[in-house]
């Protein structure tokens, strides 16, 4: 199914958000408010989410509209890659998640790896920055997302399941488990294997 409607709605929403933040003219503010409501109507009509939920999410967005950041840790051991199994969907992914404020990107990925796997790591380097919309992730998200992948090395800790993660293990790239495609794709994992030995950073 085409998701062009979502791209249009995202663009309308970002225009309205920026306009409401910086405009001073009351008539312009009314027009930007109309655009915001239009984006809410489009998303509510084409998605499975309730109108009031979409309205609350959109109304919470303030300031200049920018992409959200998802960080992922890439950890190898004996040529196998660290994956964690999400309780929410029963599928596997690289440890990681949304970047929190007041932490750098590397601090965020260290925190996510420790919370989700139990391992403490040091961050070696940035392997890739991908635009989620340019990769075959499903389902689509309401907001634009950049995904940052960091090569990391274990320095301590031990595997420890938690409220979000059911299992922690290392997998060979030729024998990957069922992946959580909303978070990671097989192609991205294969590329991480290549990038770890290359002196370059991937980007879209």
N, C-alpha and C positions, 0 to 999 in steps of 0.2 A: 504494500500500500504506500502511495506517495505521501511524503511528509512535508511537501512544499508549504502547506498551510502553516506548519509550525514555524518554519523559517520566516514567513511573512509576519506571523503573530509576534515572534521574538523581535523582529525589526521594529514593528509598531510599538511594542512595549518599551524597547530601549529608547526610541525617539521620545516617547511620552515621559519616561523617567528622567531623561536629561533635560527635557523642556521644563518639567515641573521643578527641577532643581535650580535652574539658572534663569528662567524667565521672570520678569517683573511685571509685565503688562497683564492686567486681570483678564483681558479677552484672550490673550495667548494661553494663559493658565487654564482657562475654561476649555480651549481647544485641545490642549495636551491631556486634560482630564478625560475628555471624550475619547481620545486615542487610547488611553489606558483602559477605559471601559470596553472599547472595541476589541482590544487584544484579549481581555478577559472573556468576552463573549465568544470569540473565535476558538480559544483554547477549550472552553467549557463545552462548546458544541461538538468538537472533534475528538475530545479525549474522554476517558472514562471517569474523570474526576468531577466531583460536585462543584457547582458554580461558586458557592461560598468559600470552599477551600482554595480554589484558584484565585478568587478575589483577595483573600487574606494573604496569600503568598505574594501576589503582585504588589499589593499595597504596602507590604513590608520593605520593598526595594526602594532605596533612596540613594541620592548621590549620583555620580556619573556611572553609567552602566558598563561593567567590565566582565570578562569571563571569570568563572569560578575555577579554583585550582584543586586538582586531585593528585596526590603524590603516591608513588608506588616504589617499594623497595625490591631491588633485584639482588638476591643472595644466592651464591653457588657453594656447593660442597661436593667434592669428588665428581665434578661435571654434572651434578644434578642441581635443579633450581628449587628454591624454597617456595612452597605454596601453602595457603591456609584455606580451610573449608568453612564457608560462611553458613551459620545456622539459618539465616533468613531464607536462603534458597537451596541449601544443600549442595552447592557447587564450589569449585576451587578458584582461587585468584592469587595474585601477588599480594602480600600484605601492604596495606595502605588505606587511604581514605581522604576526606576533605582536609585541606590545610586550615589550621586554626590561626587566628590572629595572634600577634605578639610572639610568634615563633618564625624563624627563618624556614625556608623550604627544607634544608637539610635537618634542622631540628624537628620539623614535622615528621619527616620520614623515619627518623630514629625513634620517635615517640610511637608512631603507628606500628612499626615492626615489633617493638618491645611489648606493646599492649596486645597485639594480635597473635604473636608467636611465642613470646617469652624470652626471645633472644635479644641481647644488647649488641649493637653494631657500631662501627664507625663508617661514615659515608666517604666513599672513595672519589666518585665523580658523577656528573650528570650524563646519562646515556642518551636521553631523548626527551623532547617536548612535542606532544602530539595534540592536534585539534580533534577532540572526540568525534565531531561531526564528519571528519574525513576518514573515519575507520568504521568497520561494520559492527558497531556496538548496538545492541537492542536491549530494552526499548530506548527510544529517544528521550532526552531530558528536556525540561522546560527551559533551562538556562544553558548558555554556551559554556563549554568546559574545556580547559587545557589540562592534559595529563602529563605529569613529570615523572620520569623514571630514573632512579638513582642506583648506581652500583654500590653495594655495601658489603662489609666484611664482618663476620661474627667475631666478637671479642669476649663474649660471656653469655651467661644465662642458659636456659634449657627450655624445651618445648612445654608450653603450658596453655591448655584450652581455657576459654573464658566465656563470658556471656554472649559474645558475638561469634566466636570461632569454636567449631566442634572438633577439628583435627588439624594437626600441623605435620607436614612431611616434605621430603625432597623427592623430586621426580626427574627421570630422564626425559629429554625432549621427544624421544621416540615413543614414550609411553605416558603421555599426559592424561590426567583424569578429566572428568567432565568439567569444563570451565564455565565460570560465571561471565557470560559474554557482555553483560552490562558493564563489567569492570575490566576485563582483559580478553584479548583474542589470541588464538594460537599463533597467528602471524607475528604478533607483538612479542610473544615469548621467544619464538625462533630468532627474531631480530635482536633480542637482548643477548642471546648466545653469540651472535656475530659482533655486536657492538662492544662487548667486554674486552675484546682483543684488538679493537680498532681505536686509533687516536682521533676520534671524531664524535660529534653529537648529532643525532638525528633530529630533524624538525620538519614540520609541514610548511 
